[in-house]
């Protein structure tokens, strides 16, 4: 919730594309794949959408991928890093919009070995669904000393028992391959224990207002492989433009996922503009040509990061990240902030295609 409002705020103030404006319609699926399917079926029946975009949840997107593909409806930038979205050979009508979970997990392992030490012991929490298993598979193949690993039920009310199990390992590092409410729950549970590991958390929980502020200062020192600028970077002109668009729509940039919605809105806008410049103008075929031949910079992405694809040679849009460490708000500050740890890691063009 809030991603759609943020995108809508950006679309409503931007210049038309090929003489057209974007009408963004949304429906709540409550993270239930069955409702995702029924919502999309209803949208196709009643609205005949030009495209779908930034749908949340790996299982949810899997529930509708065949349907949108059969209908030749572009399914753009799924808000999930499941690696199977980078498969234009078998699924040419859909693409992912986040850093691949397998790529992110590789970055975790490299960071542990290079920055913490090859002898560091590691524990890990994974959500027990396709989302968490994508992280788990890669971590299990990493050259790290993984001494404890547990899965948690996505529908469980909390992850207290799982964190207690991991804490008993006394590992030097804990990896949180989870998302949503379990992110702040995990940080709070670790902070309340006597365990003091280095915490590395999924970048799906990067948003400070949504995930860190509710449990401050429990997230102090938590590491995230960030892929975009934060809403609190007030010296950045593009961040300020995003904040102004949200405020003009009556939305607080420092609450919920509104700001992330603007990040996503930029990606959609840039892709539509690239498609509109092709012969024939803005249509579904040109839109997918633009998707699989993307070449632009998201102004809210990391400085030095690019959004490029090249069909089956490079099927993943987001391939730049930077580790950042969370610092709780100082006196007089409403929100905490991220402090960069090391340089930007840009592996543009190196992740290939799914299964390749």
Secondary structure, DSSP 8 states (H G I E B T S, - for coil): --HHHHHHHHHHHS--BTTB---------TT-HHHHHHHHHHHHHHT--SEEE--B-HHHHHHHHHHHHHTT-EEEEEBS--GGG--TTT-TTEEE-S--HHHHHHHHHHHIIIII-TT-EEEEEEESSHHHHHHHHHHHHSSSEEEEEEEE-TTSS--HHHHHHHHTTT-SEEEEE--THHHHHHHHHHHHSS---EEEE-GGG--IIIIIGGGTTTTTT-EEEE-B--TT-TT-HHHHHHHHHHHHTT--TTSTTHHHHHHHHHHHHHHHHHHHTSTT-S-HHHHHHHHHT-EE--TTB-TT--EE-BGGGB--SB-EEEEEEEE---TT-SS-EEEE-S--EE-TT-S--TT-
